[in-house]
């Protein structure tokens, strides 16, 4: 299961081996200074939109990988059991946003100390 953590001045999305394979991507690190906002999303799977480039997806069920829609590039890690999650909006990075499914998104946001 993916883990979003703060390590000093860096936000790190740690992926399991399976998530790395399904999302066709390794762990993601971004400076805290690149984080514009962090928000709880109640229907996280439907926040994923656009063309999958590359990754794995079954619409409405799970999404892992890079998604492009218009000028926005999103990296998502959402498992089928995740109804809720977190959106991290970024600036000046490869991804405009990270979407992460979470059992307790409020606890996750609080743990980031942003």
WOPE-V42830 format. One record per backbone hydrogen bond with DSSP energy under -0.5 kcal/mol. CO is the residue of the C=O (numbers start at 0). NH is the residue of the N-H. If there is no record, write none. Layout:
BEGIN
co=[CO;CO]
nh=[NH;NH]
END
This chain:
BEGIN
co=[2;2;4;4;5;6;8;9;9;10;11;11;12;12;13;15;16;17;18;19;19;27;29;30;31;33;33;36;38;40;40;42;43;44;46;50;53;53;55;57;57;61;62;63;64;65;66;67;68;71;72;72;73;73;74;75;76;77;78;80;82;83;84;85;85;86;86;87;88;88;95;96;97;97;98;99;103;104;105;106;107;108;109]
nh=[4;13;6;11;7;9;31;6;11;29;4;13;14;27;2;19;20;21;22;23;24;12;10;33;34;35;90;88;86;43;84;45;46;47;48;67;52;65;63;60;61;57;77;55;75;52;73;50;71;68;95;96;66;75;98;64;100;62;81;82;43;101;40;87;99;38;88;97;35;36;89;74;87;99;76;85;107;108;109;110;111;111;112]
END
